[in-house]
Each structure stands twice: as C-alpha cells, then as structure tokens.
Amino acid sequence: MVPLSFAGEEWLLTEGRALYWPRERALLVADLHLEKGSFFARHGQMIPPYDSRETLERVAHAIRETGARRVITLGDNFHDSDGSTRLEPHAAGMLDALTRAVDWVWITGNHDHGHDPDMATRCGGTLAEELEIGGVVLRHQALRGETRPELSGHYHPRLQLKVRQRMIRRPCAVVSANDGPDGRPSGRMILPAFGAFTGGMNAGDPAILQALQPADRIDAVVPAKGKLARFNLWNRAA
C-alpha cells in the first residue's frame, strides 16, 4: 500500500486496485462486475465461470491487508441486474461471509439499474444510490461540475505508456485537483475497476478528463515498488 493525499487527509492505495480510508476504516472498490463470466456464457461465449470467486478473494485479501471494518462498493457490482441470482454456491458463501464480517454498502451503478430488489437480502449489506461521508461524495459516475471531494468508478481507467517500444497498460486511479467552494484544496478521484473480468479505458481519454472538470490538473496515479507514481494527464496552465 502507498499513501495518497486526497481531500485534505491521507489515504492508502493498494496494489490490488482498492482505496483504503483510515479515518473511516473503510475499503472502497469500484466496478466488481460479479458474474460477468456467467453473463457471457448465457450469450454463447464459454469462458471459465470463476470470475466472482477471484474477485471476492481479492476483496477478502484487501480487507485483511488493511484491517477495514467497512466495505463500500462504487457501483456496477454485478454485471447485470440478474447477476446476484446466478452466484454458484461457493461464491455465494464467500460473499455471505464477507458481508457478515464487515459493514458492507453497495452503491448502485448503471449496470445495477433495475437491480433485483432482493439482492441485499440474498447477498447481505445495504443498497444506496450515493453517500456523503465526512464531506466526501461517494457515487458510481463522476458528476461533471461537482466541486466537493468525490470518489467514483465507472470508467475503468488504465494508464497507457510506451516503454522501450512496448505498450504497457496498467489499471490506475485518476485524481483531479482544484480549489473547493470554500477556497480550500479539493479534488476528485476515479478508481480503477476491481473486478477480475474488467477491461479498461485510457486514463487520458477525453471522457474521463471532461468528467473531472472543473480542475486545475488531472493525474493518473499508480502504486509502483512501494511508492506512488504520478503521471500528469491534463493541466489548466499548459
């Protein structure tokens, strides 16, 4: 884990694409897309149906690594609205154990629209469209024009770099910096997708840069050998 300054306090970004909020003892993960494998299988693309197990194992590891008492997902929890009904017994047991062990909150996203109303009963935890905790807004998709500190997902950002004639793509967080409405430094962050079967969008894509406006600068950040590597994507002064 590496420290990351955001919204006036220190956070920890894990190597496994999760963000830990020490003050709230909360682990934040975005875009789990559970049961994506079984969704594609229903449409004739036969891929190994174990993505939910892998994703939940990674969540469990992040909880142990950070000591989190709370998990907050940032939307697109299942790949489709029926996903929670397709969990095979092993994955369902894993999820049940996790949601019993910590305070679990599912923030809903676009893939969750029309979600199964019994999902929380079946899987545990509670549902919310968005939350505001300690002055930080937690939602699925960044709201353009938002000036409060905000955490979101949706875009699955990936850093794309060309190193020695090779293109390297790695999941990253994208962080904007600007002054808040009270004049104090603020910022917004889009987390990388956490799910095992999730692709990604170039972190410098105009859709991401526009979603984080207004901003003074926008950077991609990624843990690298125990340190935080930062790559500027956009700068108002440029």
Beta strands, then each sheet from edge to edge (+ up, - down):
strand 1: 2-6
strand 2: 9-13
strand 3: 19-21
strand 4: 26-29
strand 5: 70-74
strand 6: 103-107
strand 7: 126-128
strand 8: 131-133
strand 9: 136-138
strand 10: 150-152
strand 11: 157-163
strand 12: 166-171
strand 13: 173-179
strand 14: 185-190
strand 15: 201-202
strand 16: 217-224
strand 17: 227-235
sheet 1: 1+ 2- 3+ 4- 5- 6- 7-
sheet 2: 8+ 9- 10- 14- 13+ 16- 17+
sheet 3: 12+ 11- 15-
end
